[in-house]
Amino acid sequence: MKDKSLKKKKLPKVLLTIVLIIGAAAGFIAFNASRNMKVMNRTLESGMKALSEYAEVTPVDAGDFEQIKMYGFMKFNVSQYDVRDLGNLSVMTVNMGFMQMVSYVITPYEKNMPLMSMDFMYILGKRKAYAEFYDLVPDRTDGSYTDVLDALKGFEDRYSSLEDIAASPAWYDDLMTVVLHKAGKRSDDEKLEEMFCDAVRTYMEKADELDELSAAEKAEKLELTQQYSDNLITKGGVSTDVFKKALGEDTTKEFFDKVFFGTERRK
């Protein structure tokens, strides 16, 4: 009887300890999420300001895709913009507690530029930064385009001191001449913000130097972009697979065409 009484007295203490541990963990995650959101939003704001230095940026109604909910805990806030004399910009942000992420994609239609895709992730005190440039052009050996690639390679070199992240092979690797996959810590936040803005400025400086494409060239650029988007749906990709599993293939394609790459608005 004495042993049973002791067990009953100890049980509430065990439960209290568990509750305290869970509460401390939740508080730790919430505290880091708040700090990371501030950094993420500041970085995005700086990048948008850098973009507006080169072109007029006009919001576009993303419709039903303005907010995308997945699995009950993932809520993507989506914004779409028209970048004057260039193309489509889509911005997604998400706060999942333990991770915050901003996705920033410029899809050019009026200039012979690569598609630029950036993902910056904040995972508690760790950081991941991806900047990828997809050669969705008819001829990547064209002189004006190689000038663009040279400028982007210069941008890549400026961040060689950051730790590289190994990426798994993917079907679209051959479409990228310039790609940065970097890792960092909280102490690298200013450097990563600089990297975000530097990517935008380097990209836009080269876009400003190019002539507008002819109607036929724009049609070809649109076709190449649509092919890439459709191949993501059929062949898959890290982020694409997440969307397909949660939303279904048809809805994911609709999102890509209407908002993420904006091909539908260019037809």
DRENFI-229242 format. One record per residue (C-alpha): residue number from 1; y, z, x. Coordinates in steps of 0.25 Angstrom, whole numbers, always signed. Layout:
% DRENFI-229242
PT     k       v       w       u
PT   NUM       Y       Z       X
...
//
This chain:
% DRENFI-229242
PT     k       v       w       u
PT     1      +0      +0      +0
PT     2      +9      +3     +12
PT     3      +7     -10     +18
PT     4     +10     -18      +5
PT     5     +23     -10      +3
PT     6     +28     -13     +17
PT     7     +25     -28     +15
PT     8     +33     -27      +2
PT     9     +45     -21     +10
PT    10     +44     -31     +21
PT    11     +44     -43     +12
PT    12     +58     -43      +8
PT    13     +62     -42     +22
PT    14     +54     -54     +26
PT    15     +60     -62     +14
PT    16     +74     -57     +18
PT    17     +72     -62     +32
PT    18     +67     -76     +27
PT    19     +79     -77     +18
PT    20     +89     -73     +30
PT    21     +82     -83     +39
PT    22     +83     -94     +28
PT    23     +98     -90     +26
PT    24    +101     -91     +40
PT    25     +95    -104     +42
PT    26    +102    -110     +30
PT    27    +115    -104     +35
PT    28    +113    -110     +49
PT    29    +110    -124     +43
PT    30    +122    -123     +33
PT    31    +131    -118     +44
PT    32    +127    -130     +53
PT    33    +128    -140     +42
PT    34    +142    -136     +39
PT    35    +146    -138     +54
PT    36    +139    -151     +55
PT    37    +145    -156     +42
PT    38    +159    -154     +48
PT    39    +155    -161     +60
PT    40    +149    -173     +53
PT    41    +160    -174     +43
PT    42    +170    -174     +55
PT    43    +163    -184     +62
PT    44    +162    -193     +50
PT    45    +177    -191     +47
PT    46    +180    -195     +62
PT    47    +171    -207     +61
PT    48    +178    -212     +48
PT    49    +191    -210     +54
PT    50    +187    -218     +66
PT    51    +182    -229     +57
PT    52    +195    -229     +49
PT    53    +203    -232     +61
PT    54    +197    -246     +62
PT    55    +195    -250     +47
PT    56    +198    -247     +33
PT    57    +187    -239     +27
PT    58    +186    -239     +12
PT    59    +176    -230      +4
PT    60    +166    -237      -5
PT    61    +159    -231     -17
PT    62    +145    -228     -13
PT    63    +141    -226     -27
PT    64    +128    -219     -30
PT    65    +125    -217     -15
PT    66    +137    -209     -12
PT    67    +128    -197     -12
PT    68    +113    -198      -9
PT    69    +104    -187     -11
PT    70     +90    -186      -5
PT    71     +79    -175      -6
PT    72     +88    -165     -12
PT    73     +95    -161      +1
PT    74    +100    -173      +7
PT    75    +113    -178      +1
PT    76    +120    -190      +8
PT    77    +135    -192      +5
PT    78    +137    -207      +7
PT    79    +151    -214      +9
PT    80    +153    -229     +10
PT    81    +165    -237     +15
PT    82    +170    -251     +18
PT    83    +175    -253     +32
PT    84    +185    -264     +31
PT    85    +182    -277     +38
PT    86    +169    -271     +43
PT    87    +159    -266     +33
PT    88    +152    -254     +26
PT    89    +152    -239     +30
PT    90    +142    -229     +25
PT    91    +143    -214     +28
PT    92    +133    -204     +24
PT    93    +133    -189     +26
PT    94    +122    -179     +23
PT    95    +121    -164     +25
PT    96    +107    -159     +25
PT    97    +110    -145     +30
PT    98    +102    -146     +43
PT    99    +108    -160     +45
PT   100    +121    -167     +43
PT   101    +122    -182     +45
PT   102    +132    -193     +44
PT   103    +128    -208     +43
PT   104    +139    -218     +46
PT   105    +136    -233     +44
PT   106    +145    -245     +46
PT   107    +139    -258     +41
PT   108    +148    -270     +46
PT   109    +148    -283     +38
PT   110    +161    -289     +42
PT   111    +160    -288     +57
PT   112    +149    -291     +67
PT   113    +147    -276     +70
PT   114    +134    -268     +70
PT   115    +130    -258     +59
PT   116    +134    -244     +64
PT   117    +126    -233     +59
PT   118    +129    -218     +63
PT   119    +121    -206     +60
PT   120    +126    -192     +64
PT   121    +117    -180     +61
PT   122    +120    -165     +63
PT   123    +108    -157     +63
PT   124    +112    -142     +64
PT   125    +117    -142     +79
PT   126    +111    -155     +83
PT   127    +117    -169     +82
PT   128    +112    -184     +80
PT   129    +121    -196     +81
PT   130    +116    -210     +78
PT   131    +125    -222     +80
PT   132    +118    -236     +78
PT   133    +123    -250     +78
PT   134    +115    -260     +71
PT   135    +116    -275     +75
PT   136    +117    -281     +62
PT   137    +123    -294     +67
PT   138    +118    -308     +68
PT   139    +120    -309     +83
PT   140    +121    -296     +92
PT   141    +123    -305    +104
PT   142    +136    -310     +99
PT   143    +148    -307    +108
PT   144    +156    -299     +98
PT   145    +144    -291     +94
PT   146    +140    -288    +108
PT   147    +154    -283    +110
PT   148    +152    -273     +99
PT   149    +139    -269    +105
PT   150    +145    -266    +118
PT   151    +156    -257    +112
PT   152    +145    -250    +104
PT   153    +137    -248    +117
PT   154    +149    -242    +123
PT   155    +150    -232    +112
PT   156    +135    -229    +114
PT   157    +137    -226    +129
PT   158    +148    -216    +126
PT   159    +138    -207    +120
PT   160    +127    -208    +130
PT   161    +129    -193    +133
PT   162    +123    -189    +120
PT   163    +108    -187    +119
PT   164    +100    -199    +114
PT   165     +91    -198    +102
PT   166     +78    -206    +102
PT   167     +76    -214     +90
PT   168     +63    -219     +84
PT   169     +62    -234     +84
PT   170     +66    -242     +72
PT   171     +66    -256     +67
PT   172     +81    -257     +68
PT   173     +82    -253     +82
PT   174     +84    -268     +86
PT   175     +96    -269     +78
PT   176    +104    -258     +87
PT   177    +110    -262    +100
PT   178    +118    -249    +100
PT   179    +113    -236     +95
PT   180    +116    -221     +98
PT   181    +106    -209     +94
PT   182    +112    -197     +99
PT   183    +110    -182     +98
PT   184    +119    -170    +100
PT   185    +123    -156     +97
PT   186    +134    -149     +90
PT   187    +142    -149    +103
PT   188    +142    -164    +102
PT   189    +148    -166     +89
PT   190    +162    -171     +94
PT   191    +155    -181    +103
PT   192    +146    -186     +91
PT   193    +159    -187     +82
PT   194    +165    -195     +94
PT   195    +153    -204     +94
PT   196    +154    -206     +79
PT   197    +168    -210     +80
PT   198    +166    -218     +93
PT   199    +155    -226     +86
PT   200    +165    -230     +74
PT   201    +176    -233     +83
PT   202    +168    -242     +93
PT   203    +162    -249     +81
PT   204    +175    -252     +74
PT   205    +183    -256     +86
PT   206    +172    -267     +88
PT   207    +172    -271     +74
PT   208    +187    -272     +74
PT   209    +186    -283     +85
PT   210    +177    -292     +77
PT   211    +180    -303     +68
PT   212    +176    -302     +53
PT   213    +163    -309     +50
PT   214    +163    -322     +42
PT   215    +157    -322     +28
PT   216    +144    -328     +34
PT   217    +143    -318     +45
PT   218    +146    -306     +35
PT   219    +134    -312     +27
PT   220    +125    -312     +39
PT   221    +130    -298     +43
PT   222    +127    -293     +29
PT   223    +113    -299     +29
PT   224    +109    -292     +42
PT   225    +114    -279     +37
PT   226    +107    -280     +24
PT   227     +94    -284     +32
PT   228     +96    -271     +40
PT   229     +98    -263     +28
PT   230     +86    -269     +21
PT   231     +77    -267     +33
PT   232     +81    -252     +33
PT   233     +75    -251     +19
PT   234     +62    -259     +22
PT   235     +60    -254     +36
PT   236     +66    -241     +36
PT   237     +75    -232     +45
PT   238     +76    -217     +47
PT   239     +87    -215     +37
PT   240     +83    -226     +28
PT   241     +69    -220     +26
PT   242     +75    -207     +21
PT   243     +84    -214     +11
PT   244     +72    -223      +6
PT   245     +63    -211      +4
PT   246     +74    -203      -3
PT   247     +80    -214     -11
PT   248     +70    -225     -12
PT   249     +71    -239      -5
PT   250     +79    -246     -16
PT   251     +90    -235     -17
PT   252     +91    -234      -1
PT   253     +93    -249      -1
PT   254    +104    -248     -12
PT   255    +111    -238      -4
PT   256    +110    -246      +9
PT   257    +115    -258      +3
PT   258    +126    -252      -6
PT   259    +131    -241      +4
PT   260    +124    -238     +17
PT   261    +126    -252     +22
PT   262    +134    -258     +11
PT   263    +127    -272     +11
PT   264    +128    -274      -4
PT   265    +144    -273      -4
PT   266    +144    -285      +6
PT   267    +136    -295      -2
//
